[in-house]
Amino acid sequence: MIWAAVLAASLGCFLLKLLGWSVPASWLERERLQRAAVLLPVPLLAGLVVVQAFAGDRELVVDARAAGLGVGVVLVLLRAPFLLVVVAAAATAALLRAAG
């Protein structure tokens, strides 16, 4: 169900970008459309992160991926460099999986 929404939103983004080549510029300069185009990638990416971190075979799974995501969130809140965030989150998940 969630993947259908993600795919539909992705298709909508693609079609919006495709229409940008054929729609008159005056239509694209509407404030509402510009706000939607700017804000749409944020919830799409957040949805993908949540699905990848907590999805199982039709059930909610809290495992090493969730801990890695938590470490990543803390480091982002502390304004750590992006590379450090990614490496620390991956290392946390890997160490927890290796530990058992």
C-alpha positions as CSV (number, residue, x, y, z in Angstrom):
1,M,0.0,0.0,0.0
2,I,2.8,2.5,0.9
3,W,4.8,1.6,-2.2
4,A,1.8,2.4,-4.4
5,A,1.6,5.8,-2.8
6,V,5.4,6.4,-3.3
7,L,5.2,5.2,-6.9
8,A,2.1,7.4,-7.6
9,A,3.8,10.4,-6.1
10,S,7.0,9.7,-8.1
11,L,5.0,9.4,-11.3
12,G,3.3,12.7,-10.4
13,C,6.7,14.3,-10.0
14,F,7.9,12.9,-13.3
15,L,4.7,14.0,-15.1
16,L,5.0,17.5,-13.6
17,K,8.6,17.8,-14.8
18,L,7.6,16.5,-18.3
19,L,4.7,19.0,-18.5
20,G,7.2,21.8,-17.6
21,W,8.6,21.5,-21.2
22,S,5.2,21.9,-22.8
23,V,3.2,24.2,-20.5
24,P,3.3,28.0,-21.0
25,A,5.6,29.8,-18.6
26,S,2.7,31.8,-17.2
27,W,1.1,28.7,-15.9
28,L,4.2,27.5,-14.1
29,E,4.7,30.9,-12.4
30,R,1.7,30.3,-10.1
31,E,2.7,30.5,-6.5
32,R,0.8,27.4,-5.4
33,L,2.5,25.2,-8.0
34,Q,5.9,26.5,-7.2
35,R,5.4,25.8,-3.5
36,A,4.2,22.3,-4.2
37,A,7.2,21.6,-6.5
38,V,9.6,22.8,-3.8
39,L,8.0,21.0,-0.9
40,L,7.2,17.6,-2.6
41,P,10.6,16.0,-2.5
42,V,10.9,16.3,1.3
43,P,7.9,14.0,2.2
44,L,8.8,11.6,-0.6
45,L,12.4,11.2,0.8
46,A,11.1,10.9,4.3
47,G,8.6,8.3,3.3
48,L,11.3,6.2,1.6
49,V,13.6,6.4,4.6
50,V,10.9,5.3,7.0
51,V,9.8,2.4,4.8
52,Q,13.4,1.2,4.4
53,A,14.1,1.5,8.1
54,F,11.0,-0.1,9.5
55,A,9.3,-2.3,6.8
56,G,9.3,-6.0,7.1
57,D,7.1,-8.6,5.4
58,R,3.8,-6.9,6.1
59,E,4.8,-5.9,9.7
60,L,6.7,-3.2,11.5
61,V,10.2,-4.2,12.3
62,V,12.5,-2.5,14.8
63,D,16.0,-3.8,14.4
64,A,19.6,-2.5,13.8
65,R,18.3,-0.3,10.9
66,A,16.2,1.7,13.4
67,A,19.2,2.2,15.6
68,G,21.3,3.4,12.7
69,L,18.5,5.8,11.7
70,G,18.4,7.1,15.3
71,V,22.2,7.7,15.3
72,G,21.8,9.5,12.0
73,V,19.1,11.7,13.2
74,V,21.1,12.7,16.3
75,L,24.1,13.5,14.2
76,V,22.0,15.6,11.8
77,L,20.5,17.5,14.8
78,L,24.1,18.1,16.0
79,R,24.9,19.4,12.5
80,A,27.6,16.8,11.8
81,P,29.0,16.6,8.3
82,F,26.8,14.5,5.9
83,L,29.6,11.9,5.3
84,L,30.0,11.4,9.1
85,V,26.2,10.9,9.5
86,V,26.1,8.2,6.8
87,V,29.2,6.4,8.0
88,A,28.1,6.5,11.7
89,A,24.6,5.3,10.9
90,A,25.8,2.4,8.7
91,A,28.5,1.5,11.3
92,T,25.9,1.4,14.0
93,A,23.6,-0.9,12.1
94,A,26.5,-3.1,11.0
95,L,27.9,-3.5,14.5
96,L,24.4,-4.3,16.0
97,R,23.8,-6.9,13.3
98,A,27.2,-8.4,13.9
99,A,26.6,-8.5,17.6
100,G,23.6,-10.6,17.1
